[in-house]
Amino acid sequence: MNGISRRSVLRATAGAGLGALAMPGLAACGSSSGKTVTSGRVDISLWTHDPGYIKTFQAAVGEKALMRASRFDYRMNITNAAGSDVVTRMIAQAVADGKTPDLAGVIIDQFPRVMGSSIAENLFVDLSATVKPVDGQLLKLAPYSVDKIPYGLDSDNSITVLYYRQDLFAKYGVPEDIDTWQEFARVGGRLYDKHGVSLGMVAGGDNGSIVNGFLQFLLQRGGGAFDASGDLTLDSAEAVEVLDFMAQGVRSGFLMSLPDPYGTACAAALKSGRLVATSMPNWYNVYGLQANAPDQKGKWRIRTLPRFSGGGHVASTLGGTGFCVLKDKPHTEAALELLRRVASVGLCSLAGFAFAKYSFRGQHVLFNVMFSSLAVPFAVIVVPLFIMVAKAHLTTPYFALVVPWVAPAFGIFMMRQFVGQSVPDALLDAARVDGCTEFGLFRRVVFPLLRPALGALGVWSFLTSYNSLLWPLIVVSDPGDYTLPVGLQVVFSATGRQYDLVLAGSVLAVVPSLLVFYVLRKQLLEGLTAGAVKS
């Protein structure tokens, strides 16, 4: 390799997505550089592009309720970098010296860089066991999967809306309630001919921006990049219709061709008033409008997207960030547990929030089925539940004892009632106008209001799982993993039982329950008295 430096090799490998050239280095980086940490203090290295995710993880590790019973005492070591740089540096470090992060946020349009040549397989932990309890319910798992194996968990699902300048719509006589894209395009074409003003934009810069803009329209039209079997279907009727719609829009001036939705060209179009509307996700208010045209704050409005007359949906989505755990590192186990806790936090409250504040097809049927499950005794489902867990090879004590109960029906019902009565719709609408995403809405607005209910739910969940005897007795075979009730039962059933040990153990078994009540007493009392005062 005369004349080729090590740095140039790394740069070429990272830029090309590694490929076969980097495979030996990636295979070697799988070996741990130190002893695996299984408990105690851990400094988790997190690389991400978005300060919002930094705040999320920092808040999570400081949340006592979320971290309760964890074996780890978390500290966060944050690296904030551009989305493309996160992947480039991660691959380069993996090949060079193995100093990769423990946890990485990979933007959805950057993940294809690690999909080839077994890169994801060598770098990331297989999250199949993590997503198994909610299999089929995650909206965007496929973009972070390779050969149907998930390597990343999406942080959010951002809904695309139509942003428009209300003052300029009134000035040019553009109706705010146009129903279809076809009519919107006709109005936009006439508006461009008379005033040189566009009602939308398409990205013509890098491939990622081009594909994202196309997929945004395609998903709303009811199409997709892949069929049910996972085969590429870009020649579908919906794809052809969307491409024709975008091409005609650019030719007529209805859609403005820009390199990307964030750069100087877009900023100039916004500031000059030549771009008076655009369809982008609800986070674009912060990262696009306020960043590029802060003086126009208060002039922009949002509405649902016009629909395609040929069918499809009333909304679409764009973007996303998948969080991946780097494998075979000293802190891999700790990072995986942290991701599970952050990803599963508030599953009950998230589900309750959805049932209380969103309308969707099958909502009442789904809620009634979920609620009716409360009437089914656990003894009826214990055998099929065990068979399901055993066939999935998920009978490890920590998984079998914890995961099946992370979102109980009673918890969802309780959260749904609390959200419906305590979180006003006007508060949510105000947050949406300010550019808050739907998950950000839950995280920043709803979740803080749920603390009293979560305290009461936490006490109930702890006592239910702590006092459980039948399920741990079935799934736990190693005496070293016995829960306290099972251990007491074994001692009580032993030949020549010693009542002094049984009674002493029973007294000690009460202590954790008393501690939980003491720690959560304030939230528990607030939750119990939340509906006691008339408004």
N, C-alpha and C positions, 0 to 999 in steps of 0.2 A: 504494500500500500504506500509506495513512495510518493511523496508530494501531497498526500491526503492526511490532514490533521485529524486527531480524535474529535475535536470540536466540530469540524465540518461533517464528520460521519454522523455525530449525534444530531446535528441540525437537519441533515438530510433525512435521517430516519424519522425524526419527530414530525417534520413537515410532510412526509409522505405517509404518515400514519403507521410508521415502523415497517410493516410488511415483513417479508422473509428475512431481510437484512438484520432486523432487530430481534428476531426470535431467540437466538442464543442468549442475548443479554436479558430478555424478559424472562426466559425460563430460569435463569440464574437468580433473578431478583426475587423469585418466590421464596428463597430460603430466608429464615428469620435472622436478623442481625443481633438478636438478644433473646433472653428467656421470656416466654409468654407471661404477661401479667394477668393474674386471675382474680386479684382483689386489691383493695387499697387505693392510694392516690394514683391517678393517671393524668398525664398531660396530653390531651387529644389534639392532634394537629389537623386543623380544618382549612381547606382551600376552597374559596368560593368567590364569585364575582359580585354578589349582591349584598350590600350592608344589611338588608332586611333579614337575610338568613343568618348573618352573624348575630344579630340581636335575638333571633329565635333560639339559637342553640345556647347562647349565653344565658338567656332567661330560663331555658329548660334545665340546665345543670344547676341553677340556683333555686329551682322550684322543689321544695321539700316533698310535696305530695307526689310529684312525678318521679322523684328519685328515691322514694321510700323503698326500703328492702334491697336496694342495689348493693352489689358487692364492691362497687367502685366509688371513689371520691373524685369527681371529675373537675378538671381545669381545662380551659380552652386556649389553644395556641393558634391564633387566627392569621391567615395570609389572604389578603384581599387583592385580586388580580383580575384582569380582563378574562372573559369567558374562554376565548381561544388560547390565552396564555396558560390557563389552568391545565388544559389538556397537554399542550406542548411541553410545559415544564415537568408535568407528571411523567410523561413518557420518557423525556430526556433523563430525569433523575432515576427512573427505574432502570434504564440501560447503564447509566454512569455509575451510581454509587448506592442505589436503593433508598435514598433519603426522600421517599415519597410521603404524602400526607397519610394520616390514618383514615380520614374521611374527606371526600371531594364532591363538590357540586358541579355536575357536568351539564351544560346547557344542551337542550334537545338537539340543536343543529350541529353540535360538536361531537355528540356521541357516535355518529357514523365513523369518526376517525379511529375508534377503537374496536369496531365491529369485525374487521378483517384480520386474518392471520393469527387467530387465537389470542389477540391482544387482551380483550376483556377477560377471557378465561384465565390468563396468566396474571392479570393485574387485580381483578376484583373478586370479592366473595360472592358466591352463588346465593341469591336471596330467596330461593324457592321455598325453603322452610318458613321464612319470614312472611311471605305473602300467601302461604297456603290457607290460613284461616279465612282470608277474604278473597279467595280465588274466584276470578271472574267478575269481581266488583270494582276493581281498580280501572279507572277510565283510560289512563295512559301508561300501561305497563309495557306494551309492545315496542315503543321507541327506545326503550332501555334494555331490550332483550336481544340475545344472540342465540339462534337455534332454539328459541322458545325458553331459554334460561334467563331469568331476570337478574340483572346486575345493578340496577338502580331503582330507587323509589322516587316518584315524582313528588315535588313539594307542593304543587298547586295546580289548579286548572283555571286558567284565565279566560273569561268570557269576552268574545269580541262584540263591541258595540259600535254604533255610528256616532262619531264626534262631529259637531257642526257649529259654525259661528251663527248664533241666532240673530245678531244684529245685521250681518251681511245677507243672511237668508231673507230677512225683511226688506233690506235695501234692494235686492235684485228680484224680489217677488217669488222666491223659491218656497213652495209649501213644505212645512215641517213634517207632514204626515204622509208622504208618498209611500205607497204600499209595496210596490215591486221594484226590483233592480232594473227591469226593462224600462219602466216609466222614469225612474231616476236617471237612467242613462240618456233618455231622450231630452229631459229637462237640462241635464248637464251639457249635452252637445250644443243645445241652443245658447246656454249661458256662456260657453266658451267662445262661440262665434261672435256674440255681442260684446262681451266684456273681457275675454281672455282669462276667465276664472274656471278652475276645475273643482269637481265635487268628490275627488278621490285620488289615490295614488297607487302606483305599482312600482315595486323595486326592480331596478335593472342593473344593479351592481354585482355583488358576489353571488355565487350559486345558492348559498344558504338563504339569502334574502329573497331571491327569485322563487325558490321552491316554497318557502314559508308563505309568501303572499298568494301563490297559486293554491296551496293546500287549504288556506283559510277560506277561500271561496268554494273550493271543491267540497270541503266537509259540510258547509252550509247547504250546498246543492244536494247533499245526500250521497256523495261519492266518497272514495277513499283511495289511497295509494296502493292498498293491498286488499285482496279478497279474503274470504273466510279461511281459506287454506294457506294463506300467507304468500300467495303469488302476486307479483306486480301487475297492476291493472290500470296503467296510465292511459290506455286506449279505450276506456269505457265511454259510454255516451255522455255521462255527466262531465268527465274530464274534457272531452272535445267541446262541449257546450261552454264550459267555464273558460277554456283557452280562447274560444271565439269571442266570448263576452269581454274578456280583458283586452284582446287585440283590437276589437272595434272601439272599445273605450279609449284606448290610447290614440287611435287614429282620429277619433272625433274630438279629442281634447277633454272629454268627460273625465278621464283618468290621466293624471300627470305622471310621466315616467321620471323617477328619481333614483339615484344610486342606492339609497337606503332611507328608512323613515326617521333617522336621527341626526344625520350629518348637516353640513353647512348649507347644502342645496335645499334640503327640506326646511331648515330654519329660515332661509331667505324667502321661500315660498309662503311660509306661514306669516312671517312679519310683513310681507308686502300685500297680503290679502289675496294672493293668486290661488291659494289652496284654502278653501273654506269648509271642507268636510273631508273625513277620511274614516275608513273602517279599520279599527285597531283594538287590541285587548284593553280591558279596563285599567291596566297599569300604565297605559300610554300617557295618561294625564300627567303623571309625575315624570316619567322618563323621556317623554317626547314634547308635550305641549309646554309644561312649566319650565323644562330645561331649555327649549329653543325659543319660546315666545312668552317669557314671564310677564310682559306688559299686557298680555291679552287675558290674564286671569280674570275669571268671572264672565267672560264673553262666550265661552264654549259651553255647549249643552250636549247631552248624550241621549240616545234613544235606541230602541232595538233596531237591528238591521232590517232593511227592506228584504222581502222574500223573493226567491226565484219563482216566476210564474209556472215553471215546469215541475215544481215540487221541491222537497228538501226540508230544511229545518228553519226555525226562527232565529237561530244563533249559530255561532261557530267558536273556534278556539285557536289560539296561536301561542307558541312558545312553551316554556317549561324548563325546569331544572331537576335532573335526577341525582340523588345523593348515593354515592357508591362507597363501599368499605374496601380499603386496600387489604389484600390477603397476606398471610404469612408474615405479619409484623408483630412485635411485642404487644402492641395495643389493639390488635385486630379484634379480639374477643370483647374488649371494653367498648370499642367504637361500634361494633355490631349491636351491642346491648343499648348503647345510647341512641342509635338510629331507630331501633325498635321502639324504644320508649317515646322518642319524639314523634315518630310516625304514628304510633298507636294512641298517643295522649288524646283524651277526649273523644275516643271513638263513640262512646255513648252520647257525649254532648254534641259531637258532630252530627250523629244520626238524629238526635233529638232536634237539633237546629234545623236540619233538612226537613223533617216531618212538620215542624212548627211554622217555618217561614218560606217554604218553597212549595209550589204546586207542580206535580208531575204525574204522568200517566201511571195508573196503578198505585197511587199513593195510599189511598184508603185500604185497598186490598192488602198491600204489603204491611201496613201498620196493623191491620186486624189480625193477619197471620202471625206477625211478631208478638202481638199482645196476647193472642190466644195460647201461645206457647207457655205462658205463665201457668195455665191450668193443667199442663202435662206434668205429672210427677217425674222426678229425676230417675226413679227406678225403672221407668218405662223406656227411657232413651239410653240408659247406661250401657247396654249390650251393643246396640248399633254404633254408639259413639266410640266405644273401645275398638270395635272392628274397624271403623274408619281410621282411627288414629294408628292402629297396628298396621293396616295395609299401606298406609302412607309412610311407615317406618319413622314415626314421630313420637315414639314412646319414651324418649328420654325424659327423666323426671321434671326438669325445669320447663320443658315445652308442654308436656301432657298436663301438668298441674296448673300452668298459668294461662297459656294461649286460648284454650276453649272457653275461658270465662272473661276475656277482656271486654266484651260488649254484651252484657246480659240484657235480656228483654226488659226487666224491671228498670235497669239503669237508663235505657233508651226512653222508656215511657216517662220516667221521672224527669229527665232532661227536656223532653218534648213539652210536658206540662209547664215546667218552670220557664222555658224560653217563650212559650206562647203567652204567658201571663206577665212576664217581667221585662221583656225586651221589646220596646215599641218599634213599629215599622218605620216611623219617621226618623229614628236614630240611624237605622240601617240605610235608608235612602240618602241621608245627609253624608254618610261615610262613602257611599258609592259615588256621589257627585264629586267628592274630594279625591277620587281616583283610587279608592281602596279596592283591592281584589276581593273575590268572594272568600277565599281562605284568609286573607288579611283581615277581612271584615270579622270573621269568626275569632281570629287570633287577637286582634287589637280592641275590638268593641264588645263582642259577645262573651268571650271567655272570662274577662275580668268580672263581668256581671254575674257569672255562674258560680263564683267561689263559694257562696253559702250552700248552694245545692250540691256542688262537688264535694264539699266537706261532709255533708250528710250521706251522700252516695259512697264516699270513701270509707266511712265507718261501716256502712252496711256491707259493702263489698269485702272489707277486711274480715268482718265477723263471719260472713258466709263462707269465705274460702278457708279461714283459719279453723273453723269448727267442722269443716267437711271431713267425713270419715270414709264413706263408701267409695268415692272415686279414688282417693289416694291409696286406699287398701287394694284396689284393683290394679292400678297402673304402676305402683312402686313395688319393686321386688327386693331391692337392696336395703337391708336394715339401716345402713348409713344414711339413706335418703328419706327415711320415714318422717312424716309430719308428726307434730306433738300428739294430736288425738290418736293417730295410729300407734305411736309408741306407747301411750298410756293403755290402749286396748291390748297390746301385746303383753305388757307387764301384768295387767289385770287378769288375762287369760292364761298366764303361765302356771305351770304346776307348782303348788306350794306358794300361791300368791302372797305377797307381802303387802298388807294393807297400809303400812306406814309409808312405803315408797309410792303407792298409788295416790294416797291422800296428799303427800308432799308434792308430787308431780301435778296434781290437780290444782293446788294452790298456786304453784309457779305458772301454770298455764293461763291463769287469770291475769297475770301481770301485763303481757303485751296488749291485751284488750283495754286494760285501764290506761295504759300509756297512749294508745290511739285516741281514746275518748278525751284524755287530757290535752293532747296536742291539737286536736280538731274541735275542742269544745266550743270555741267562738263561732266557727263556721257552722257547726251542727246546730247551735241555738238559733243563729240567723236563718238557717234553712228551715227549721221547724216553725219559726214565727213569721216567715216571709209573707204569708197570706193572712195574718191575724189582724191587720189594720186596714180599715176601709179607706180607699183613696177618694 
